[in-house]
Structure formats: C-alpha cells, structure tokens
Amino acid sequence: MQNDPRHRHAGLLERLAAYSISHRDQSPLDHRRAANRALRDAIAGHLGEVGLRLEQAIRACVARGALSEVAALERLRALAERIAQRVRHAGPGSRALAHPKSPDGAPDPIHALDLDLYHRVEVLLRRFDAPDNDHDFLPAIMAELTSMERRLDDRAFLIAAAKPKPVPLDDL
C-alpha cells in the first residue's frame, strides 16, 4: 500500500481508514502504530509542502531582484527538510509508552507530541497564505520550525527515557 501512488497523496483520514481496513487482523498496538506512522507521514508530507513554498519564495525573490532574503529562505528550506527527515525516520516509541490511554484518560505522550507537530505544521502552511501585515514572515517561519524541532527533541528524549536500561553483566 505504501508504494501505491494513489495512497501517497491521500489525506490523513483516508490513509488512516486504509490502514484500518487492510489490517483488521492485527492487534490494537499494531493499529495504533500504523495510525501513528500515517500521522508522521502526513507531517513529513506537509513539511515537504513547506519546503516547496519556500522554494517558490526563493524563486520569486530572485525574479524581482530581492537577493538579500534568499540566503535566509534557503536556510529555512534546509531546516524544513531536516525536520521532515527526522519525522520520516522517527521511531514508533516503545512498548512502555504504547498504552492507548493512561489511567487519567490522557493519550500516550508520543501520540500527543505527534498530534502537536501535525497541528503546528498546519499552522505553518496557513502562514504562507495569510497576508504579512507585520512584515515578520521569515522570523515567524523560523520560530515555528525551531519550535517543531524542539518538540522532536522532546519526543526523542521521551522514547530514550522509556527504553529499558541494559543490566550490566557484573550484576548477574
């Protein structure tokens, strides 16, 4: 299914539905991991769109001779691509974080971080279509991308903290 070109550009809900239909005999953990993978794929896809929008902005600056902003836009495009790569290669977490709900009813922390990243990248994409009345487009994009990168760091630290520590051979 992942190699099928029809599913590559499907929306998040369509991809989640396709995963759930094609994986009925899997365990709830497998379903949740597949859904989280689809969410991370959607985040990476949206970040790819951010990169394309930044590339269009670079071309527009070159066309009108505003070369002073090109270097900053290229740095932003590289940052968006780096974050997209990190999201694509992000692991599903560990079994210690795999419970669908904690006792207090909150979703697992990895899924909550992934949802936050998804909402942030949606806000970032809308920023490209909004008028820039305050002339803070580049700083706002940089701040949002930096914030997303910090959330990915939080995610990685959370996964690393949940992994069981190896027992030294001397203690056996």
Summary of the structure (lengths in Angstrom):
residues: 172
radius of gyration: 19.2
end to end distance: 45.7
largest distance: 69.9
contacts: 444
relative contact order: 0.12
helix: 74%
strand: 1%
